Amino acid sequence: MTGDDWTALEPWAQRAVEAILFAADEPVDAHALAQVLELPTDRVVAALQAHRRRCVDEGRGFVLRETEDGWRLYTDPGSAAYVERFVLSGRSGRLSQQALETLAIIAWKQPVTRSEVSEIRGVDADGAVRSLVNRGLVAEVGRDPSPGQPLLYGTTPAFLERLGLADIADLPALPDLTPAGPLPAEPGPGGYRAARRDLADQVGD
């Protein structure tokens, strides 16, 4: 390719690349990105390299970097002081209801993946998990051995400190909401929402 390898990409491809990089919580492999876009890998790599230069030349608030695991967006190093001030100021604010629900699920079910939290809550939990990580209440604690090896999350010492607990085992026991009769089978993928409705109906009876 000649000229600007980034602008040489079709507009839809430019948007798709940026959207994927923005949504990813870990580096994105160029070959995997090329497969998703159905474009030659060398063309995608050239476009990423060109976009990395454009981000710096245009003074963007983020930079694109290539690591040994792939490509990822990072905040502009020159804005680090402002980002730190923003993150720290957010830690002193009150948690939203969504964040509280997510924190409770992680605390009692840890280690747990974001998709599992989303299944239990019945709504996407990505934003709430990121907020809790930024506040220092939740952290990555490993990877699940399931396909794709998604990240596992657990609570931090700061979480225990905020609650005045010495150990996660000191959390109060959950109330017994088990319905009479045999326990229901573990819900399959995507089945937590329906299971919650069924359980609520049984408890209500």
Buried (B, 14 or more C-beta within 10 A) or exposed (E): EEEBBBEBBEEEBBEBBBEBBEEBEEBBEBEEBBEEBEBEBEBBBBBBBBBBEBBEEEEBEBBBEBEEEBBBBEBBEEEEEEEEEEEEEEEEEEBEEBBEBBBBBBBBBBBBBBBBBBBBBEBEBBEBBBBBBBBBBBBEBEEBEEEEEBBBBBBBEBBBEEEEBEEBEEBEEEEEEEBEEEEEEEBEEEEBBEBBEBBEEBEEE
